[in-house]
Amino acid sequence: MVTSVSSTARVNPPATERKPDSRRRSQHLVGEMRDRVKAGRTRQVKELETIYDQTRERFDAVFKKPRTPEADAVG
């Protein structure tokens, strides 16, 4: 015998609730790092921010460019 299970909890919340803005996320991570190591606007913090910015730009260049008809045909 099979019994059904009902739940009102959402397994996968909408993407807007799951993923914060990448810039906001990197600011949070840099702020957390500053708090943990008690660092101000040091050279290392500036370098970390630069790395996050470059990574975001590279991601956008790869994943946010328009798809070609060939890519759409593949799936």
Predicted model as a PDB file, atoms N, CA, C, CB and O in Angstrom, pLDDT in the B-factor column:
MODEL        1                                                                  
ATOM      1  N   MET A   1       0.843  -1.176   0.000  1.00 62.00           N  
ATOM      2  CA  MET A   1       0.000   0.000   0.000  1.00 62.00           C  
ATOM      3  C   MET A   1       0.890   1.242   0.000  1.00 62.00           C  
ATOM      4  CB  MET A   1      -0.960  -0.003   1.220  1.00 62.00           C  
ATOM      5  O   MET A   1       1.905   1.293   0.695  1.00 62.00           O  
ATOM      6  N   VAL A   2       0.496   2.237  -0.787  1.00 66.00           N  
ATOM      7  CA  VAL A   2       1.260   3.467  -0.903  1.00 66.00           C  
ATOM      8  C   VAL A   2       0.455   4.593  -0.290  1.00 66.00           C  
ATOM      9  CB  VAL A   2       1.614   3.776  -2.380  1.00 66.00           C  
ATOM     10  O   VAL A   2      -0.724   4.772  -0.596  1.00 66.00           O  
ATOM     11  N   THR A   3       1.104   5.348   0.576  1.00 63.00           N  
ATOM     12  CA  THR A   3       0.434   6.516   1.155  1.00 63.00           C  
ATOM     13  C   THR A   3       1.060   7.762   0.562  1.00 63.00           C  
ATOM     14  CB  THR A   3       0.540   6.525   2.716  1.00 63.00           C  
ATOM     15  O   THR A   3       2.263   7.809   0.308  1.00 63.00           O  
ATOM     16  N   SER A   4       0.248   8.749   0.348  1.00 63.00           N  
ATOM     17  CA  SER A   4       0.765   9.986  -0.237  1.00 63.00           C  
ATOM     18  C   SER A   4       1.261  10.906   0.871  1.00 63.00           C  
ATOM     19  CB  SER A   4      -0.321  10.694  -1.089  1.00 63.00           C  
ATOM     20  O   SER A   4       0.785  10.875   2.006  1.00 63.00           O  
ATOM     21  N   VAL A   5       2.224  11.713   0.498  1.00 63.00           N  
ATOM     22  CA  VAL A   5       2.806  12.659   1.436  1.00 63.00           C  
ATOM     23  C   VAL A   5       2.563  14.052   0.887  1.00 63.00           C  
ATOM     24  CB  VAL A   5       4.332  12.390   1.659  1.00 63.00           C  
ATOM     25  O   VAL A   5       2.788  14.314  -0.294  1.00 63.00           O  
ATOM     26  N   SER A   6       2.113  14.922   1.734  1.00 58.00           N  
ATOM     27  CA  SER A   6       1.841  16.293   1.312  1.00 58.00           C  
ATOM     28  C   SER A   6       2.685  17.240   2.158  1.00 58.00           C  
ATOM     29  CB  SER A   6       0.322  16.633   1.440  1.00 58.00           C  
ATOM     30  O   SER A   6       2.827  17.062   3.367  1.00 58.00           O  
ATOM     31  N   SER A   7       3.228  18.227   1.506  1.00 55.00           N  
ATOM     32  CA  SER A   7       4.051  19.191   2.218  1.00 55.00           C  
ATOM     33  C   SER A   7       3.815  20.571   1.649  1.00 55.00           C  
ATOM     34  CB  SER A   7       5.539  18.817   2.136  1.00 55.00           C  
ATOM     35  O   SER A   7       3.607  20.733   0.447  1.00 55.00           O  
ATOM     36  N   THR A   8       3.847  21.561   2.516  1.00 58.00           N  
ATOM     37  CA  THR A   8       3.689  22.938   2.056  1.00 58.00           C  
ATOM     38  C   THR A   8       5.025  23.647   1.933  1.00 58.00           C  
ATOM     39  CB  THR A   8       2.787  23.706   2.998  1.00 58.00           C  
ATOM     40  O   THR A   8       5.082  24.783   1.462  1.00 58.00           O  
ATOM     41  N   ALA A   9       6.108  22.985   2.353  1.00 55.00           N  
ATOM     42  CA  ALA A   9       7.436  23.592   2.272  1.00 55.00           C  
ATOM     43  C   ALA A   9       7.906  23.613   0.824  1.00 55.00           C  
ATOM     44  CB  ALA A   9       8.446  22.827   3.158  1.00 55.00           C  
ATOM     45  O   ALA A   9       7.660  22.674   0.066  1.00 55.00           O  
ATOM     46  N   ARG A  10       8.583  24.690   0.449  1.00 55.00           N  
ATOM     47  CA  ARG A  10       9.128  24.791  -0.909  1.00 55.00           C  
ATOM     48  C   ARG A  10      10.494  24.122  -0.949  1.00 55.00           C  
ATOM     49  CB  ARG A  10       9.232  26.279  -1.366  1.00 55.00           C  
ATOM     50  O   ARG A  10      11.369  24.416  -0.135  1.00 55.00           O  
ATOM     51  N   VAL A  11      10.658  23.236  -1.888  1.00 57.00           N  
ATOM     52  CA  VAL A  11      11.933  22.545  -2.023  1.00 57.00           C  
ATOM     53  C   VAL A  11      12.953  23.480  -2.664  1.00 57.00           C  
ATOM     54  CB  VAL A  11      11.775  21.250  -2.859  1.00 57.00           C  
ATOM     55  O   VAL A  11      14.070  23.609  -2.165  1.00 57.00           O  
ATOM     56  N   ASN A  12      12.591  24.119  -3.737  1.00 56.00           N  
ATOM     57  CA  ASN A  12      13.476  25.037  -4.445  1.00 56.00           C  
ATOM     58  C   ASN A  12      12.837  26.421  -4.506  1.00 56.00           C  
ATOM     59  CB  ASN A  12      13.786  24.515  -5.870  1.00 56.00           C  
ATOM     60  O   ASN A  12      11.937  26.651  -5.314  1.00 56.00           O  
ATOM     61  N   PRO A  13      13.291  27.339  -3.663  1.00 53.00           N  
ATOM     62  CA  PRO A  13      12.719  28.674  -3.727  1.00 53.00           C  
ATOM     63  C   PRO A  13      13.066  29.336  -5.050  1.00 53.00           C  
ATOM     64  CB  PRO A  13      13.212  29.529  -2.557  1.00 53.00           C  
ATOM     65  O   PRO A  13      14.023  28.929  -5.710  1.00 53.00           O  
ATOM     66  N   PRO A  14      12.304  30.350  -5.450  1.00 58.00           N  
ATOM     67  CA  PRO A  14      12.601  31.039  -6.707  1.00 58.00           C  
ATOM     68  C   PRO A  14      14.032  31.555  -6.723  1.00 58.00           C  
ATOM     69  CB  PRO A  14      11.624  32.197  -6.927  1.00 58.00           C  
ATOM     70  O   PRO A  14      14.610  31.844  -5.675  1.00 58.00           O  
ATOM     71  N   ALA A  15      14.595  31.667  -7.916  1.00 53.00           N  
ATOM     72  CA  ALA A  15      15.988  32.087  -8.067  1.00 53.00           C  
ATOM     73  C   ALA A  15      16.246  33.451  -7.442  1.00 53.00           C  
ATOM     74  CB  ALA A  15      16.366  32.117  -9.534  1.00 53.00           C  
ATOM     75  O   ALA A  15      17.350  33.715  -6.964  1.00 53.00           O  
ATOM     76  N   THR A  16      15.248  34.313  -7.442  1.00 51.00           N  
ATOM     77  CA  THR A  16      15.444  35.639  -6.855  1.00 51.00           C  
ATOM     78  C   THR A  16      15.684  35.558  -5.359  1.00 51.00           C  
ATOM     79  CB  THR A  16      14.242  36.526  -7.135  1.00 51.00           C  
ATOM     80  O   THR A  16      16.325  36.438  -4.786  1.00 51.00           O  
ATOM     81  N   GLU A  17      15.177  34.511  -4.720  1.00 55.00           N  
ATOM     82  CA  GLU A  17      15.392  34.346  -3.285  1.00 55.00           C  
ATOM     83  C   GLU A  17      16.700  33.608  -2.993  1.00 55.00           C  
ATOM     84  CB  GLU A  17      14.217  33.594  -2.660  1.00 55.00           C  
ATOM     85  O   GLU A  17      17.265  33.762  -1.910  1.00 55.00           O  
ATOM     86  N   ARG A  18      17.181  32.818  -3.935  1.00 54.00           N  
ATOM     87  CA  ARG A  18      18.354  32.003  -3.708  1.00 54.00           C  
ATOM     88  C   ARG A  18      19.662  32.729  -3.968  1.00 54.00           C  
ATOM     89  CB  ARG A  18      18.286  30.796  -4.557  1.00 54.00           C  
ATOM     90  O   ARG A  18      20.608  32.577  -3.195  1.00 54.00           O  
ATOM     91  N   LYS A  19      19.742  33.506  -5.025  1.00 60.00           N  
ATOM     92  CA  LYS A  19      21.018  34.070  -5.428  1.00 60.00           C  
ATOM     93  C   LYS A  19      21.060  35.573  -5.217  1.00 60.00           C  
ATOM     94  CB  LYS A  19      21.297  33.744  -6.875  1.00 60.00           C  
ATOM     95  O   LYS A  19      20.323  36.313  -5.869  1.00 60.00           O  
ATOM     96  N   PRO A  20      21.905  36.024  -4.323  1.00 65.00           N  
ATOM     97  CA  PRO A  20      22.066  37.471  -4.187  1.00 65.00           C  
ATOM     98  C   PRO A  20      22.860  38.003  -5.372  1.00 65.00           C  
ATOM     99  CB  PRO A  20      22.769  37.830  -2.849  1.00 65.00           C  
ATOM    100  O   PRO A  20      23.541  37.245  -6.062  1.00 65.00           O  
ATOM    101  N   ASP A  21      22.773  39.274  -5.598  1.00 81.00           N  
ATOM    102  CA  ASP A  21      23.534  39.925  -6.651  1.00 81.00           C  
ATOM    103  C   ASP A  21      25.016  39.642  -6.440  1.00 81.00           C  
ATOM    104  CB  ASP A  21      23.259  41.449  -6.675  1.00 81.00           C  
ATOM    105  O   ASP A  21      25.494  39.681  -5.306  1.00 81.00           O  
ATOM    106  N   SER A  22      25.750  39.358  -7.510  1.00 80.00           N  
ATOM    107  CA  SER A  22      27.156  38.975  -7.374  1.00 80.00           C  
ATOM    108  C   SER A  22      27.987  40.095  -6.751  1.00 80.00           C  
ATOM    109  CB  SER A  22      27.734  38.596  -8.737  1.00 80.00           C  
ATOM    110  O   SER A  22      28.905  39.828  -5.977  1.00 80.00           O  
ATOM    111  N   ARG A  23      27.674  41.331  -7.081  1.00 84.00           N  
ATOM    112  CA  ARG A  23      28.420  42.454  -6.493  1.00 84.00           C  
ATOM    113  C   ARG A  23      28.147  42.536  -4.994  1.00 84.00           C  
ATOM    114  CB  ARG A  23      28.040  43.793  -7.183  1.00 84.00           C  
ATOM    115  O   ARG A  23      29.066  42.756  -4.205  1.00 84.00           O  
ATOM    116  N   ARG A  24      26.901  42.362  -4.606  1.00 88.00           N  
ATOM    117  CA  ARG A  24      26.541  42.400  -3.189  1.00 88.00           C  
ATOM    118  C   ARG A  24      27.204  41.245  -2.436  1.00 88.00           C  
ATOM    119  CB  ARG A  24      25.007  42.342  -3.019  1.00 88.00           C  
ATOM    120  O   ARG A  24      27.653  41.408  -1.302  1.00 88.00           O  
ATOM    121  N   ARG A  25      27.259  40.081  -3.080  1.00 87.00           N  
ATOM    122  CA  ARG A  25      27.879  38.915  -2.453  1.00 87.00           C  
ATOM    123  C   ARG A  25      29.372  39.146  -2.239  1.00 87.00           C  
ATOM    124  CB  ARG A  25      27.654  37.661  -3.310  1.00 87.00           C  
ATOM    125  O   ARG A  25      29.900  38.822  -1.175  1.00 87.00           O  
ATOM    126  N   SER A  26      30.059  39.703  -3.241  1.00 85.00           N  
ATOM    127  CA  SER A  26      31.490  39.940  -3.081  1.00 85.00           C  
ATOM    128  C   SER A  26      31.749  41.012  -2.024  1.00 85.00           C  
ATOM    129  CB  SER A  26      32.117  40.353  -4.420  1.00 85.00           C  
ATOM    130  O   SER A  26      32.726  40.919  -1.280  1.00 85.00           O  
ATOM    131  N   GLN A  27      30.886  42.027  -1.948  1.00 86.00           N  
ATOM    132  CA  GLN A  27      31.037  43.045  -0.905  1.00 86.00           C  
ATOM    133  C   GLN A  27      30.865  42.419   0.474  1.00 86.00           C  
ATOM    134  CB  GLN A  27      30.017  44.188  -1.105  1.00 86.00           C  
ATOM    135  O   GLN A  27      31.580  42.763   1.415  1.00 86.00           O  
ATOM    136  N   HIS A  28      29.918  41.503   0.584  1.00 89.00           N  
ATOM    137  CA  HIS A  28      29.697  40.818   1.861  1.00 89.00           C  
ATOM    138  C   HIS A  28      30.931  40.001   2.250  1.00 89.00           C  
ATOM    139  CB  HIS A  28      28.452  39.903   1.778  1.00 89.00           C  
ATOM    140  O   HIS A  28      31.371  40.040   3.399  1.00 89.00           O  
ATOM    141  N   LEU A  29      31.487  39.257   1.282  1.00 86.00           N  
ATOM    142  CA  LEU A  29      32.662  38.431   1.569  1.00 86.00           C  
ATOM    143  C   LEU A  29      33.868  39.280   1.955  1.00 86.00           C  
ATOM    144  CB  LEU A  29      33.006  37.566   0.362  1.00 86.00           C  
ATOM    145  O   LEU A  29      34.606  38.920   2.872  1.00 86.00           O  
ATOM    146  N   VAL A  30      34.078  40.396   1.272  1.00 85.00           N  
ATOM    147  CA  VAL A  30      35.196  41.285   1.608  1.00 85.00           C  
ATOM    148  C   VAL A  30      34.981  41.881   2.994  1.00 85.00           C  
ATOM    149  CB  VAL A  30      35.346  42.414   0.549  1.00 85.00           C  
ATOM    150  O   VAL A  30      35.917  41.956   3.790  1.00 85.00           O  
ATOM    151  N   GLY A  31      33.759  42.304   3.285  1.00 86.00           N  
ATOM    152  CA  GLY A  31      33.457  42.852   4.608  1.00 86.00           C  
ATOM    153  C   GLY A  31      33.662  41.830   5.714  1.00 86.00           C  
ATOM    154  O   GLY A  31      34.170  42.153   6.788  1.00 86.00           O  
ATOM    155  N   GLU A  32      33.264  40.606   5.443  1.00 86.00           N  
ATOM    156  CA  GLU A  32      33.456  39.538   6.425  1.00 86.00           C  
ATOM    157  C   GLU A  32      34.942  39.285   6.664  1.00 86.00           C  
ATOM    158  CB  GLU A  32      32.764  38.245   5.958  1.00 86.00           C  
ATOM    159  O   GLU A  32      35.372  39.090   7.801  1.00 86.00           O  
ATOM    160  N   MET A  33      35.716  39.289   5.591  1.00 81.00           N  
ATOM    161  CA  MET A  33      37.157  39.087   5.713  1.00 81.00           C  
ATOM    162  C   MET A  33      37.780  40.224   6.528  1.00 81.00           C  
ATOM    163  CB  MET A  33      37.815  38.998   4.313  1.00 81.00           C  
ATOM    164  O   MET A  33      38.626  39.985   7.390  1.00 81.00           O  
ATOM    165  N   ARG A  34      37.362  41.446   6.253  1.00 81.00           N  
ATOM    166  CA  ARG A  34      37.886  42.591   7.009  1.00 81.00           C  
ATOM    167  C   ARG A  34      37.578  42.452   8.493  1.00 81.00           C  
ATOM    168  CB  ARG A  34      37.299  43.905   6.472  1.00 81.00           C  
ATOM    169  O   ARG A  34      38.437  42.716   9.334  1.00 81.00           O  
ATOM    170  N   ASP A  35      36.360  42.039   8.818  1.00 83.00           N  
ATOM    171  CA  ASP A  35      35.970  41.882  10.218  1.00 83.00           C  
ATOM    172  C   ASP A  35      36.777  40.787  10.909  1.00 83.00           C  
ATOM    173  CB  ASP A  35      34.481  41.570  10.318  1.00 83.00           C  
ATOM    174  O   ASP A  35      37.203  40.951  12.052  1.00 83.00           O  
ATOM    175  N   ARG A  36      36.984  39.679  10.218  1.00 82.00           N  
ATOM    176  CA  ARG A  36      37.689  38.550  10.831  1.00 82.00           C  
ATOM    177  C   ARG A  36      39.152  38.844  11.093  1.00 82.00           C  
ATOM    178  CB  ARG A  36      37.575  37.333   9.955  1.00 82.00           C  
ATOM    179  O   ARG A  36      39.693  38.450  12.126  1.00 82.00           O  
ATOM    180  N   VAL A  37      39.793  39.529  10.171  1.00 78.00           N  
ATOM    181  CA  VAL A  37      41.222  39.785  10.346  1.00 78.00           C  
ATOM    182  C   VAL A  37      41.500  41.217  10.786  1.00 78.00           C  
ATOM    183  CB  VAL A  37      41.963  39.495   9.057  1.00 78.00           C  
ATOM    184  O   VAL A  37      42.655  41.637  10.872  1.00 78.00           O  
ATOM    185  N   LYS A  38      40.443  41.955  11.062  1.00 76.00           N  
ATOM    186  CA  LYS A  38      40.553  43.342  11.528  1.00 76.00           C  
ATOM    187  C   LYS A  38      41.376  44.195  10.555  1.00 76.00           C  
ATOM    188  CB  LYS A  38      41.189  43.382  12.930  1.00 76.00           C  
ATOM    189  O   LYS A  38      42.245  44.967  10.961  1.00 76.00           O  
ATOM    190  N   ALA A  39      41.082  44.035   9.279  1.00 69.00           N  
ATOM    191  CA  ALA A  39      41.807  44.791   8.250  1.00 69.00           C  
ATOM    192  C   ALA A  39      40.969  45.968   7.787  1.00 69.00           C  
ATOM    193  CB  ALA A  39      42.171  43.887   7.049  1.00 69.00           C  
ATOM    194  O   ALA A  39      39.742  45.888   7.724  1.00 69.00           O  
ATOM    195  N   GLY A  40      41.626  47.032   7.473  1.00 69.00           N  
ATOM    196  CA  GLY A  40      40.951  48.190   6.900  1.00 69.00           C  
ATOM    197  C   GLY A  40      41.035  48.116   5.389  1.00 69.00           C  
ATOM    198  O   GLY A  40      40.987  47.025   4.820  1.00 69.00           O  
ATOM    199  N   ARG A  41      41.158  49.250   4.734  1.00 69.00           N  
ATOM    200  CA  ARG A  41      41.300  49.275   3.281  1.00 69.00           C  
ATOM    201  C   ARG A  41      42.768  49.072   2.917  1.00 69.00           C  
ATOM    202  CB  ARG A  41      40.764  50.611   2.690  1.00 69.00           C  
ATOM    203  O   ARG A  41      43.429  49.980   2.412  1.00 69.00           O  
ATOM    204  N   THR A  42      43.254  47.888   3.179  1.00 80.00           N  
ATOM    205  CA  THR A  42      44.653  47.582   2.901  1.00 80.00           C  
ATOM    206  C   THR A  42      44.830  47.199   1.441  1.00 80.00           C  
ATOM    207  CB  THR A  42      45.154  46.453   3.814  1.00 80.00           C  
ATOM    208  O   THR A  42      43.858  47.053   0.699  1.00 80.00           O  
ATOM    209  N   ARG A  43      46.072  47.040   1.046  1.00 83.00           N  
ATOM    210  CA  ARG A  43      46.398  46.637  -0.323  1.00 83.00           C  
ATOM    211  C   ARG A  43      45.779  45.278  -0.633  1.00 83.00           C  
ATOM    212  CB  ARG A  43      47.930  46.591  -0.530  1.00 83.00           C  
ATOM    213  O   ARG A  43      45.281  45.055  -1.737  1.00 83.00           O  
ATOM    214  N   GLN A  44      45.810  44.372   0.341  1.00 82.00           N  
ATOM    215  CA  GLN A  44      45.253  43.038   0.119  1.00 82.00           C  
ATOM    216  C   GLN A  44      43.747  43.087  -0.113  1.00 82.00           C  
ATOM    217  CB  GLN A  44      45.563  42.135   1.305  1.00 82.00           C  
ATOM    218  O   GLN A  44      43.229  42.353  -0.955  1.00 82.00           O  
ATOM    219  N   VAL A  45      43.045  43.934   0.617  1.00 83.00           N  
ATOM    220  CA  VAL A  45      41.602  44.065   0.441  1.00 83.00           C  
ATOM    221  C   VAL A  45      41.309  44.632  -0.942  1.00 83.00           C  
ATOM    222  CB  VAL A  45      40.989  44.966   1.543  1.00 83.00           C  
ATOM    223  O   VAL A  45      40.393  44.167  -1.619  1.00 83.00           O  
ATOM    224  N   LYS A  46      42.067  45.616  -1.361  1.00 87.00           N  
ATOM    225  CA  LYS A  46      41.876  46.191  -2.697  1.00 87.00           C  
ATOM    226  C   LYS A  46      42.141  45.151  -3.780  1.00 87.00           C  
ATOM    227  CB  LYS A  46      42.798  47.406  -2.896  1.00 87.00           C  
ATOM    228  O   LYS A  46      41.421  45.095  -4.777  1.00 87.00           O  
ATOM    229  N   GLU A  47      43.168  44.331  -3.589  1.00 88.00           N  
ATOM    230  CA  GLU A  47      43.462  43.273  -4.554  1.00 88.00           C  
ATOM    231  C   GLU A  47      42.331  42.254  -4.619  1.00 88.00           C  
ATOM    232  CB  GLU A  47      44.774  42.576  -4.194  1.00 88.00           C  
ATOM    233  O   GLU A  47      41.964  41.798  -5.701  1.00 88.00           O  
ATOM    234  N   LEU A  48      41.781  41.898  -3.463  1.00 87.00           N  
ATOM    235  CA  LEU A  48      40.671  40.959  -3.423  1.00 87.00           C  
ATOM    236  C   LEU A  48      39.460  41.526  -4.157  1.00 87.00           C  
ATOM    237  CB  LEU A  48      40.306  40.622  -1.974  1.00 87.00           C  
ATOM    238  O   LEU A  48      38.807  40.812  -4.918  1.00 87.00           O  
ATOM    239  N   GLU A  49      39.157  42.801  -3.936  1.00 88.00           N  
ATOM    240  CA  GLU A  49      38.039  43.434  -4.635  1.00 88.00           C  
ATOM    241  C   GLU A  49      38.281  43.444  -6.144  1.00 88.00           C  
ATOM    242  CB  GLU A  49      37.826  44.869  -4.121  1.00 88.00           C  
ATOM    243  O   GLU A  49      37.352  43.230  -6.923  1.00 88.00           O  
ATOM    244  N   THR A  50      39.515  43.690  -6.554  1.00 92.00           N  
ATOM    245  CA  THR A  50      39.854  43.666  -7.976  1.00 92.00           C  
ATOM    246  C   THR A  50      39.648  42.276  -8.559  1.00 92.00           C  
ATOM    247  CB  THR A  50      41.302  44.119  -8.190  1.00 92.00           C  
ATOM    248  O   THR A  50      39.132  42.135  -9.667  1.00 92.00           O  
ATOM    249  N   ILE A  51      40.050  41.251  -7.817  1.00 92.00           N  
ATOM    250  CA  ILE A  51      39.867  39.868  -8.279  1.00 92.00           C  
ATOM    251  C   ILE A  51      38.385  39.557  -8.448  1.00 92.00           C  
ATOM    252  CB  ILE A  51      40.513  38.871  -7.289  1.00 92.00           C  
ATOM    253  O   ILE A  51      37.992  38.967  -9.454  1.00 92.00           O  
ATOM    254  N   TYR A  52      37.558  39.943  -7.482  1.00 90.00           N  
ATOM    255  CA  TYR A  52      36.111  39.712  -7.600  1.00 90.00           C  
ATOM    256  C   TYR A  52      35.542  40.451  -8.805  1.00 90.00           C  
ATOM    257  CB  TYR A  52      35.383  40.157  -6.314  1.00 90.00           C  
ATOM    258  O   TYR A  52      34.719  39.895  -9.532  1.00 90.00           O  
ATOM    259  N   ASP A  53      35.962  41.688  -9.030  1.00 91.00           N  
ATOM    260  CA  ASP A  53      35.464  42.459 -10.166  1.00 91.00           C  
ATOM    261  C   ASP A  53      35.860  41.809 -11.488  1.00 91.00           C  
ATOM    262  CB  ASP A  53      35.991  43.893 -10.108  1.00 91.00           C  
ATOM    263  O   ASP A  53      35.038  41.710 -12.398  1.00 91.00           O  
ATOM    264  N   GLN A  54      37.110  41.367 -11.601  1.00 93.00           N  
ATOM    265  CA  GLN A  54      37.573  40.720 -12.827  1.00 93.00           C  
ATOM    266  C   GLN A  54      36.838  39.406 -13.068  1.00 93.00           C  
ATOM    267  CB  GLN A  54      39.081  40.474 -12.763  1.00 93.00           C  
ATOM    268  O   GLN A  54      36.490  39.080 -14.202  1.00 93.00           O  
ATOM    269  N   THR A  55      36.607  38.658 -11.997  1.00 91.00           N  
ATOM    270  CA  THR A  55      35.890  37.394 -12.122  1.00 91.00           C  
ATOM    271  C   THR A  55      34.463  37.639 -12.600  1.00 91.00           C  
ATOM    272  CB  THR A  55      35.884  36.639 -10.782  1.00 91.00           C  
ATOM    273  O   THR A  55      33.970  36.912 -13.462  1.00 91.00           O  
ATOM    274  N   ARG A  56      33.796  38.646 -12.058  1.00 89.00           N  
ATOM    275  CA  ARG A  56      32.431  38.989 -12.451  1.00 89.00           C  
ATOM    276  C   ARG A  56      32.388  39.386 -13.926  1.00 89.00           C  
ATOM    277  CB  ARG A  56      31.884  40.131 -11.570  1.00 89.00           C  
ATOM    278  O   ARG A  56      31.485  38.977 -14.656  1.00 89.00           O  
ATOM    279  N   GLU A  57      33.363  40.183 -14.363  1.00 90.00           N  
ATOM    280  CA  GLU A  57      33.413  40.611 -15.764  1.00 90.00           C  
ATOM    281  C   GLU A  57      33.618  39.414 -16.693  1.00 90.00           C  
ATOM    282  CB  GLU A  57      34.540  41.642 -15.973  1.00 90.00           C  
ATOM    283  O   GLU A  57      32.980  39.325 -17.742  1.00 90.00           O  
ATOM    284  N   ARG A  58      34.503  38.496 -16.310  1.00 90.00           N  
ATOM    285  CA  ARG A  58      34.747  37.312 -17.129  1.00 90.00           C  
ATOM    286  C   ARG A  58      33.509  36.424 -17.186  1.00 90.00           C  
ATOM    287  CB  ARG A  58      35.940  36.521 -16.584  1.00 90.00           C  
ATOM    288  O   ARG A  58      33.179  35.893 -18.246  1.00 90.00           O  
ATOM    289  N   PHE A  59      32.824  36.258 -16.066  1.00 87.00           N  
ATOM    290  CA  PHE A  59      31.603  35.467 -16.029  1.00 87.00           C  
ATOM    291  C   PHE A  59      30.561  36.078 -16.955  1.00 87.00           C  
ATOM    292  CB  PHE A  59      31.058  35.369 -14.592  1.00 87.00           C  
ATOM    293  O   PHE A  59      29.948  35.376 -17.759  1.00 87.00           O  
ATOM    294  N   ASP A  60      30.363  37.393 -16.842  1.00 85.00           N  
ATOM    295  CA  ASP A  60      29.383  38.068 -17.688  1.00 85.00           C  
ATOM    296  C   ASP A  60      29.730  37.931 -19.169  1.00 85.00           C  
ATOM    297  CB  ASP A  60      29.289  39.542 -17.310  1.00 85.00           C  
ATOM    298  O   ASP A  60      28.841  37.749 -20.001  1.00 85.00           O  
ATOM    299  N   ALA A  61      31.014  38.017 -19.500  1.00 85.00           N  
ATOM    300  CA  ALA A  61      31.431  37.901 -20.892  1.00 85.00           C  
ATOM    301  C   ALA A  61      31.112  36.517 -21.457  1.00 85.00           C  
ATOM    302  CB  ALA A  61      32.925  38.189 -21.020  1.00 85.00           C  
ATOM    303  O   ALA A  61      30.773  36.387 -22.633  1.00 85.00           O  
ATOM    304  N   VAL A  62      31.222  35.493 -20.624  1.00 82.00           N  
ATOM    305  CA  VAL A  62      30.991  34.135 -21.097  1.00 82.00           C  
ATOM    306  C   VAL A  62      29.515  33.758 -21.058  1.00 82.00           C  
ATOM    307  CB  VAL A  62      31.792  33.157 -20.270  1.00 82.00           C  
ATOM    308  O   VAL A  62      28.991  33.216 -22.030  1.00 82.00           O  
ATOM    309  N   PHE A  63      28.846  34.036 -19.953  1.00 81.00           N  
ATOM    310  CA  PHE A  63      27.507  33.505 -19.749  1.00 81.00           C  
ATOM    311  C   PHE A  63      26.362  34.459 -20.054  1.00 81.00           C  
ATOM    312  CB  PHE A  63      27.385  33.062 -18.370  1.00 81.00           C  
ATOM    313  O   PHE A  63      25.214  34.022 -20.118  1.00 81.00           O  
ATOM    314  N   LYS A  64      26.627  35.719 -20.240  1.00 77.00           N  
ATOM    315  CA  LYS A  64      25.541  36.657 -20.490  1.00 77.00           C  
ATOM    316  C   LYS A  64      25.548  37.210 -21.907  1.00 77.00           C  
ATOM    317  CB  LYS A  64      25.614  37.788 -19.512  1.00 77.00           C  
ATOM    318  O   LYS A  64      24.824  38.158 -22.211  1.00 77.00           O  
ATOM    319  N   LYS A  65      26.373  36.613 -22.782  1.00 72.00           N  
ATOM    320  CA  LYS A  65      26.356  37.063 -24.168  1.00 72.00           C  
ATOM    321  C   LYS A  65      25.220  36.359 -24.892  1.00 72.00           C  
ATOM    322  CB  LYS A  65      27.720  36.789 -24.868  1.00 72.00           C  
ATOM    323  O   LYS A  65      24.807  35.273 -24.483  1.00 72.00           O  
ATOM    324  N   PRO A  66      24.709  36.958 -25.958  1.00 72.00           N  
ATOM    325  CA  PRO A  66      23.597  36.341 -26.694  1.00 72.00           C  
ATOM    326  C   PRO A  66      24.004  34.987 -27.274  1.00 72.00           C  
ATOM    327  CB  PRO A  66      23.116  37.273 -27.822  1.00 72.00           C  
ATOM    328  O   PRO A  66      25.141  34.794 -27.707  1.00 72.00           O  
ATOM    329  N   ARG A  67      23.075  34.082 -27.272  1.00 69.00           N  
ATOM    330  CA  ARG A  67      23.340  32.746 -27.810  1.00 69.00           C  
ATOM    331  C   ARG A  67      23.264  32.783 -29.330  1.00 69.00           C  
ATOM    332  CB  ARG A  67      22.337  31.709 -27.239  1.00 69.00           C  
ATOM    333  O   ARG A  67      22.470  33.521 -29.915  1.00 69.00           O  
ATOM    334  N   THR A  68      24.092  31.986 -29.941  1.00 71.00           N  
ATOM    335  CA  THR A  68      24.088  31.885 -31.398  1.00 71.00           C  
ATOM    336  C   THR A  68      23.018  30.877 -31.825  1.00 71.00           C  
ATOM    337  CB  THR A  68      25.494  31.467 -31.935  1.00 71.00           C  
ATOM    338  O   THR A  68      22.619  30.032 -31.025  1.00 71.00           O  
ATOM    339  N   PRO A  69      22.554  30.953 -33.064  1.00 73.00           N  
ATOM    340  CA  PRO A  69      21.568  29.949 -33.527  1.00 73.00           C  
ATOM    341  C   PRO A  69      22.103  28.523 -33.420  1.00 73.00           C  
ATOM    342  CB  PRO A  69      21.166  30.233 -34.980  1.00 73.00           C  
ATOM    343  O   PRO A  69      21.340  27.593 -33.160  1.00 73.00           O  
ATOM    344  N   GLU A  70      23.412  28.346 -33.620  1.00 73.00           N  
ATOM    345  CA  GLU A  70      24.000  27.008 -33.501  1.00 73.00           C  
ATOM    346  C   GLU A  70      23.881  26.489 -32.071  1.00 73.00           C  
ATOM    347  CB  GLU A  70      25.479  27.026 -33.936  1.00 73.00           C  
ATOM    348  O   GLU A  70      23.578  25.315 -31.857  1.00 73.00           O  
ATOM    349  N   ALA A  71      24.116  27.357 -31.101  1.00 66.00           N  
ATOM    350  CA  ALA A  71      24.010  26.947 -29.693  1.00 66.00           C  
ATOM    351  C   ALA A  71      22.568  26.620 -29.339  1.00 66.00           C  
ATOM    352  CB  ALA A  71      24.546  28.052 -28.760  1.00 66.00           C  
ATOM    353  O   ALA A  71      22.312  25.690 -28.574  1.00 66.00           O  
ATOM    354  N   ASP A  72      21.625  27.374 -29.888  1.00 67.00           N  
ATOM    355  CA  ASP A  72      20.209  27.090 -29.619  1.00 67.00           C  
ATOM    356  C   ASP A  72      19.787  25.748 -30.219  1.00 67.00           C  
ATOM    357  CB  ASP A  72      19.324  28.216 -30.180  1.00 67.00           C  
ATOM    358  O   ASP A  72      18.949  25.047 -29.651  1.00 67.00           O  
ATOM    359  N   ALA A  73      20.369  25.393 -31.366  1.00 71.00           N  
ATOM    360  CA  ALA A  73      20.034  24.131 -32.009  1.00 71.00           C  
ATOM    361  C   ALA A  73      20.526  22.943 -31.185  1.00 71.00           C  
ATOM    362  CB  ALA A  73      20.627  24.079 -33.413  1.00 71.00           C  
ATOM    363  O   ALA A  73      19.899  21.884 -31.178  1.00 71.00           O  
ATOM    364  N   VAL A  74      21.641  23.121 -30.499  1.00 69.00           N  
ATOM    365  CA  VAL A  74      22.192  22.047 -29.669  1.00 69.00           C  
ATOM    366  C   VAL A  74      21.363  21.858 -28.417  1.00 69.00           C  
ATOM    367  CB  VAL A  74      23.646  22.343 -29.295  1.00 69.00           C  
ATOM    368  O   VAL A  74      21.133  20.731 -27.978  1.00 69.00           O  
ATOM    369  N   GLY A  75      20.916  22.957 -27.845  1.00 57.00           N  
ATOM    370  CA  GLY A  75      20.099  22.820 -26.645  1.00 57.00           C  
ATOM    371  C   GLY A  75      20.421  23.795 -25.668  1.00 57.00           C  
ATOM    372  O   GLY A  75      19.819  23.815 -24.594  1.00 57.00           O  
TER     373      GLY A  75                                                      
ENDMDL                                                                          
END                                                                             
